[in-house]
Amino acid sequence: MKLRLGIDVACRAAHQATLADQTGALLWSGRRFHTSAAELARLWAWLPAGADPAQVLVIMEPTRNAWVPLAGWFAAKGAQVVLVPPEQAADLRDYYYKHAKTDRLDSRVLARLPLLHPDGLRSVDGLGPAQALRRAVRLRANLVKRRSTALQRLDALLELLGPFWTDVLGTALTKTALVVLERYADPHALKRLGKPRLTRLLYRHSRGAWGQDKAQALLDAADQTLALWGEDGLDYVELADDIAVEVRLAQQLTVEIAALEERIDALYQQADPDQLIASGPGIGPVLAAAILGRLGDAKRFDNLAGVRAFTGLVPAIDQSGTGAHRHGPTKAGDAYLRDALVNAAEHARRVDPTLAARYHRLMTQAGKHHNAALCTIAAVLVTRLAACWRAGQPYQLRDTDGSPITPEQGRAICAQRYTVPAATRTARRSIRQSIDRKNRTGRRNKESPSAPSTGPSTPHATRPAPGRQHHPNPT
């Protein structure tokens, strides 16, 4: 007998389980248990005597990471574990129970879901967050985002000192620039250091790239800041302390990212010893690990169309009768995977002539802007990488006529034949900007949270109540 075990997963409270047979009839409902070996064993003992573990289908929603230990335990018992998108379960629950929402009802819907909507079930291949490579590449992406945020805050603080500092240090702050800002963001402290000692500091940390000229430029920037603000116009000491905090955060995140990349490289070597993903054009070890870690085993998909749909890079289709409209990407997949694929596509189109030709056609003939064309290239690239993984063969770089070429030859061909004219890029960029203007910041939707209000504030209603006449000057 086939059994359907629906589990409403909770993060802190007890889980709720409901058991149904293959016809949807409930055998029992509302059994509570926690994530522990003893309580899971007691739940398993509630199954009918002689039940075949291979005939047990466990249905859950991917609630945070609380579902992972449960999936691992039931899979070890021999049961099949499937996940259901929370939106589908919620829609079915709302349909059957319009005026109630309880954990018992949720577990009942999940237990009957294989009968109601079998296409919405997705088998669990691997344990998601419990997989080291998948978790590590996501952690790296989060750390990179945090570092970018810290550097953006640092850039905003430098604006208080004036544009002179950014002109000298550059917008892409180097390690040497961070050392200077951590210690001497106060113009007075920088001037007290003096040119000889500042020169030695710059020369040592930049390994000779910066010297006396850069030191003098920094001292001139400090003079301009003092001339702009005056001696008492700005609390330089407090601002320097805030800058030092952001610098230390960025430096520590850089150290953590470097250590994490070493661990990711070792995990990737274990997962892909033949370097199939890294064989893609322009794909380095970081991007290869990110793609494999977030995509997983491409053999688990029924076909290559399923791989593309999983990435969320395919267009959404609105079809009714004889009419069909294509919209932007569905973005239904993994956001980290999409970011990695788009970055990989940007490198690949400069090496692979077949991808460069498609990108060139989309930009020059189809009227696409850069981002839209790049999404198309990313979808093609992931399809090819998945095909290589499923076949166990590395990526073969070829010219548009099918002849094999080297990466060096590919770069030369792409630069010679498929360079998009600057005028075309400008025109496509103008189209994109015209679209963005429709959603630009309005008078009541300011970019800066510290921007002043556009009008006077009042505790009274700005519109008269229904049925009442508004008098501008009531007496």
Residue pairs with C-beta under 8 A, 6 or more apart in sequence:
1 21
1 22
1 48
1 51
1 55
2 21
2 22
2 55
2 57
3 19
3 20
3 21
3 22
3 27
3 47
3 48
3 51
3 55
3 56
3 57
4 19
4 20
4 21
4 22
4 24
4 57
4 59
4 111
4 112
4 113
4 114
4 115
5 17
5 18
5 19
5 47
5 56
5 57
5 58
5 59
5 74
5 79
5 111
6 17
6 18
6 19
6 20
6 59
6 60
6 106
6 107
6 108
6 109
6 110
6 111
6 112
6 113
7 15
7 16
7 17
7 58
7 59
7 60
7 70
7 107
7 110
8 15
8 16
8 17
8 61
8 103
8 104
8 106
8 107
8 110
9 15
9 60
9 61
9 63
9 66
9 67
9 70
10 16
10 63
10 66
10 103
11 63
11 64
11 66
14 32
14 33
14 34
15 32
15 33
15 34
15 35
15 70
16 30
16 31
16 32
16 103
16 104
16 106
16 107
17 30
17 31
17 32
17 33
17 43
17 107
18 26
18 28
18 29
18 30
18 31
18 104
18 107
18 108
18 110
18 111
19 26
19 27
19 28
19 29
19 31
19 46
19 47
19 111
20 26
20 27
20 108
20 111
20 112
21 27
22 115
23 115
24 112
24 115
24 116
26 108
26 111
27 48
28 46
29 104
29 107
29 108
29 111
30 104
30 107
31 43
31 46
33 39
33 40
33 42
33 43
35 66
35 69
35 70
37 73
40 70
40 73
44 77
47 56
53 77
53 78
53 79
54 78
54 79
54 80
56 74
56 77
56 78
56 79
56 80
57 79
57 80
57 82
57 114
58 70
58 71
58 74
58 79
58 80
58 81
58 82
59 82
59 83
59 84
59 110
59 111
59 113
59 114
59 121
60 67
60 70
60 71
60 81
60 82
60 83
60 84
60 110
61 67
61 83
61 84
61 85
61 86
61 89
61 110
62 83
62 86
62 128
63 86
65 128
65 129
67 83
68 127
68 128
68 129
68 130
71 81
71 124
71 127
72 127
72 130
74 81
75 81
75 124
80 123
81 123
81 124
82 114
82 121
82 122
82 123
82 124
83 121
83 122
83 124
84 110
84 113
84 120
84 121
84 122
85 120
85 122
88 113
88 117
88 120
89 106
89 109
89 110
89 113
92 109
92 113
92 116
92 117
93 101
93 105
93 106
93 109
96 105
96 109
97 105
97 109
109 116
113 120
113 121
114 121
123 300
125 296
125 297
125 300
126 134
126 296
126 297
128 134
129 135
131 293
131 296
132 267
133 264
133 267
133 268
133 271
133 289
133 292
133 293
134 293
134 294
134 296
136 260
136 263
136 264
136 267
136 289
136 293
137 264
137 289
137 290
137 293
137 294
137 336
137 340
138 293
138 294
138 336
139 260
140 257
140 260
140 261
140 264
140 286
140 290
141 290
141 336
141 339
143 253
143 256
143 257
143 260
144 257
146 249
146 253
147 249
147 250
147 253
147 254
147 257
150 246
150 249
150 250
150 253
151 173
151 246
151 250
153 246
154 173
154 181
154 243
154 246
154 247
154 250
155 166
155 171
155 173
157 239
157 242
157 243
157 246
158 165
158 166
158 169
158 181
158 243
159 166
160 234
160 239
161 185
161 187
161 221
161 225
161 239
162 221
162 224
162 225
162 228
164 220
164 221
164 224
164 225
165 218
165 221
165 225
167 221
168 214
168 217
168 218
168 220
168 221
169 177
169 180
169 181
169 218
170 177
173 181
173 250
174 206
175 205
176 202
176 205
176 206
176 209
176 210
178 247
178 250
178 251
179 201
179 205
180 190
180 201
180 202
180 218
181 243
181 244
181 247
182 243
182 244
182 247
182 248
182 251
183 189
183 244
184 190
184 193
184 198
184 240
185 239
185 240
185 243
185 244
186 236
186 237
186 239
186 240
187 221
187 222
187 223
187 225
187 226
187 236
188 222
188 226
188 236
189 240
190 198
190 218
190 219
190 222
191 219
191 222
191 223
193 201
195 212
195 215
195 216
195 219
198 215
198 218
198 219
199 211
199 212
199 215
202 210
202 211
202 214
202 215
203 210
203 211
261 286
264 286
264 289
264 293
265 285
265 289
267 289
267 293
268 278
268 285
268 288
268 289
268 292
268 293
271 292
271 293
272 278
272 288
272 292
274 392
274 394
275 288
275 394
276 385
276 388
276 389
276 392
276 393
276 394
276 395
277 283
277 288
277 291
277 292
277 385
277 388
277 389
278 284
278 285
278 288
279 388
279 394
279 395
280 288
280 344
280 348
280 381
280 384
280 385
280 388
280 395
281 347
281 348
281 351
281 352
281 355
281 395
281 397
281 407
281 410
282 344
282 347
282 348
282 350
282 351
282 352
282 407
283 291
283 344
283 347
283 348
284 347
287 340
287 343
287 344
287 347
290 336
290 337
290 339
290 340
291 337
291 340
291 341
291 344
291 382
291 385
294 334
294 336
294 337
294 340
295 307
295 310
295 311
295 334
295 337
295 382
295 386
297 389
298 307
298 385
298 386
298 389
298 390
299 389
299 390
301 307
301 310
301 386
304 383
304 386
304 387
307 382
307 383
307 386
308 314
308 379
308 382
308 383
309 330
309 332
309 333
310 333
310 334
310 337
311 333
311 334
311 337
311 338
311 341
311 378
311 379
311 382
312 329
312 330
312 331
312 332
312 333
312 334
312 335
312 338
313 329
313 333
313 338
313 341
313 375
313 376
313 378
313 379
313 382
314 329
314 330
314 379
315 326
315 327
315 328
315 329
315 330
316 326
316 327
316 328
316 329
316 330
317 324
317 325
317 326
317 327
318 324
318 325
318 326
318 327
319 325
329 338
329 375
331 338
338 378
341 378
341 379
341 381
341 382
342 374
342 375
342 378
344 378
344 381
345 355
345 374
345 375
345 377
345 378
345 381
346 374
348 355
348 377
348 381
349 355
349 356
349 359
349 374
349 377
349 414
350 356
350 411
350 414
350 415
351 397
351 407
351 410
351 411
351 414
352 397
352 410
352 414
353 398
353 399
353 400
353 405
353 410
353 413
353 414
353 417
353 418
354 398
354 399
354 400
355 377
355 380
355 381
356 413
356 414
356 417
356 418
357 400
357 417
357 418
358 376
358 377
358 380
359 373
359 374
359 376
359 377
359 418
359 420
360 417
360 418
360 419
360 420
362 368
362 372
362 373
362 376
363 369
363 370
363 373
363 420
363 424
363 425
363 428
364 420
364 421
364 424
366 373
367 428
367 431
368 376
368 428
369 428
369 429
369 431
369 432
370 425
370 428
370 429
370 432
371 432
384 395
385 395
388 394
388 395
396 404
397 404
397 405
397 406
397 407
397 410
398 404
398 405
399 405
399 409
399 410
399 413
405 413
441 447
443 454
444 454
446 454
463 470
464 470
